[in-house]
Amino acid sequence: MKHYEGTFQGFDGLDLFWQYWQPLKKAKGVLVFIHGIGDHSSRHASLVNHSVESGYAFYTFDLRGNGRSPGQRGHINSWRELSGDLGSFLQLVRQQKPSLTLFLMGFSMGSVITLEHTLHYPEGLAGVIIASAPLGRVGVSPFLMSLGKVTSLFWPRFSVDMRIDKKWISRDPEVVKAHREDLLGHGMASARMGSEFEAAVSWTQAHATDLQVPLLVLHGSANRIAEPEGSRRFFENVTFSDKQYNLYEGAYHELDDDFNKEQFLEDLTGWMDKHL
């Protein structure tokens, strides 16, 4: 496979790090991947390798305040920045691959960004995939969530460690160890990030019936960072007939790096193949 990395201008002109992998043969489609908070675009090697080996060009970028993109770690001024950055990135991808079928995938908080953006701008997407979506109860203290909502009004950049226990990332201890040693990862979230995230989740859940794009929802039954009841509730409220929900028994948060990853990856590319 071929690999390229660089920067592109986000919603407000901020230079964001991005990269893509290209199959050696002609790609049959494009998968755009959006990571979660504290995560970055270089962490999901299993997902990248399987997608590219299955014939898909894989595009992704580091969200502002994450990975190799600039900005205060885990902070945004408004949700519009995240949605706008995704819009700018999709424009770049469409310019580079104008004739290929395009799928959009979000992981963890990236699922909320993906769904909220798609509900506003569904044009040109062959399908939307959300994995481990935090659309309900999350593994962050309710006290910290309440503190962020209040503090956001007068000190939006105030940041705290979310105190997410990394042992719930994966059942594979080697994956957990890698996360703990990853210098590009972080566990911070600002007060404004917390309040904007909660508002985005509420809006997305309330507009589930508006989704008119094929949908694949993937979740682990033992996910304590983002419990599956939230993604199930969104899925059940979607009225568009082309939808599928896969629940992986015993799986934790990072489905592409848990013991079930082979099945997860086959399910993902198999679903995309059917929607080319």
N, C-alpha and C positions, 0 to 999 in steps of 0.2 A: 504494500500500500504506500501511497504518497502522503506526505504530511506538510502542511503549511501553517504558519502562525504570523500574526501581525496585530495591528490595532485598527479600530474603526471608530467613528464618531457616534456617540450615543445621542439620546434625546436632546440634551442641552449642549452638545459639542464636546463632552468629556470623552477622552480617548480611552476606549475599553479594549482589553486584551481578548483576542479571539483566535480560534484555530479550527482546522478541518482536516479530515482524512479522506482520501480518495481511493477507491478500488483501482487495481492495475488495469482491469478491463472496464469497459464503459459502464457507468453506474445505471441502475434501473430506477432509482429513486433517491430522495434526499431525506435524511432524518435530522431535524434541528432539535438540539437537546438543551434544556434549561435546568441548571443545578439549583440546590437549595441554599439557605443561609448558612454561612460558615463553611461552605463547600467550595469547590472550584472545578474548572473544566478539565483538569488533568487527572482527576481522581478515578474516573470510571473506565478503566482500561478494558475490563471484560465486555462491557457494553459496546465500546468503540470497536474492539477487535471482531466481535461477533457480527455487528451491523455491517462493517466493511467487508468481511468475508462473505456475507450474505448478499453483497452487491449494492449496498447503500452508501452514498457519500454522507459523512457524518460531520455536521457543523455544530459548534458550541462556542460559548464565550463566558468570561468571568463577569458575573454581575458586579456593578459598582460597589465598592467597599468589601470586595471578596477577591481571593486569589491574587492574580497579578494585575488586576484593575485598580485604579486609584480610588481614594475616598476613605472616609472614616469607616473602620470595620463595623459592619452590621448596621449602618445608618443610611436612611434616605430622608429627604425633605418631604416627599409625597410619593404615593404609589404611582402617580403619573410618570415618575422617572423610570421605574422598572418596566412599566408597560410601553413607554416610549422607546426605551433602549431595545426592547424586543422588536418593536415595529421597525426600528432602524436596521436591526440585524437581519430581519426577514427580507427587507428591501435589498440588502447586500447579497443575500443568498439567491434571491430571485434573479438578480442581475447576472450572477455567475452561472446559475443553472436554470435558465428560463424555460426549458422544455421538459424538465423532470418533475415527476409527481412529488409533492412535498408533504411530509408528515411533521407534526410538532409534538414534542414530548417534554413533559415537566416532571421533575423528581422533587419530592418533599415540597418546600415552599415554591419551588419552580413550577409545581403543578397549579398552584393558585395563580401565579403570574400567567401561565399558559391558558388556563380556563377564562380568567377575567379578560385577557386580551382577545381571545377567540370569540367570546360573547359579543365584543364590540366590533371585531374585524375578522369575520369568518372566511372572507373571500380567499380563494386560491389554496385552501387546505384540503387535502384528501382524507385526513384523519387526525384526531387528537388523542394522545396517550398520556395518562397521568399515573404515576407510580408513587405509592406511599404519601398520598395527598393529605395534608393537615387541615381537613375541612370540618373537624369536630374537636374532640378533646386531644390536647397535645401534652407532651412530657415536660412542660414548663410550669413552675409553681403558679397557682392562681394568684398568690400575693404579688409575685413579680409582674404578672400580666396587669393586675389592677394598678400597681405602682406606676407602670409605664403609661397607662392611659391617663392618669392624673398628671404625671410629670411632663407628658408631651405638650401640655398647654403652656407651660412657662419655661421648660428646659428641655427642648426636643432632642438635643444631642447627648443628654445624660445616658450613659451606657452601663449595662450590667452584664455579668456572665449569666447566660441562660441556665447554667447548671444542668445541662442535659447529660445524663449518665451514658458515656460512650459504650458501655457494655451492652446496651440495647440496639446498637447499630447493626450488629451481625452476630450470629451464633458461632462464627468462625473466629477464634481468638487471635489468629494472625491478622485478620482484617481490623479488629479492634486495636491491636497493637500499632498497626500502620497509621490508623487515624490519630492515635495519641501522639505519634512521632511526626506527624505531617506539619511542617512549618508554615505551609500556605493556608491551613485550616484555622478556624477560630470559633469561639463560642459566644461572641458578643452580640448584643442587640441594643439599639438605642430606644429611648422612650417613644420617639416618633415612629420608628420601625414597628414597634409593638402595636401602637394604636392604628397605624395604617394597615398593618397585616390583618388585624381583627375586623376592620371595616371592609377590607377586600373579601375576606372569607364570607362575611354576612351578605354582602352584595351578590357574590357568586352563587351562594346557596339559594338566595331569593330569586335568581334568574335562571335556574337550571332548565326550566321549561322552554327557554328561548334558544337553547343550543340546537343547531341544525347541521351539525358536522358529525360524521362517524366517530364513535367514542370507544376507547378501550381503557378500562380502569383496572389497575393491578395493585394488590395490597397483601401484606402479610397478616395472618390471623393473630400473631403474637406481637404486633407492632405497638410498643408502648410510647414511642416518640410521637407518632401520629396514629391514633387508634382508628381502626377500620370503619367504625360506625358513621363517621363523617363522610367518607367517600361513598359508602353504601347509600346514605341518605340522598346525596347529590345524584347518584346513578338512578335511583328509583324515581326521582322527580323529573328526570330527562324524558321527554315524550317522543323524541326522535327515535325511530324504530331500530336504526343501525347502531346498536350499543352492546357492549360485552363487559362482564365483570368477572375477574379471576381472583380468587382468594387462595393464597398459598398457606397451607396448614403448617403452623409452627414457625413461620418465617418472621424475621424481625424487620427493621426499617430498610436497609439497603439491599434490595432484592437482587441486584446484579452482583452482589458479593456475599451472598448467604449460601447455605448448603443446597438451596433449591435453584441456584442461578441458571443451570443448564435448561431446566424446564421453562423458567421465566424468559430466557433469551429466545428459545425456540417459539414460545407463544407470541412474543413481540414481533419477530420478523415474519412468522407465519401469518399473523393478522395483517401486517402491512402488505405482504405478497397478495393477499386476497383483495386488497383495496387499491392496487396499482391501476 
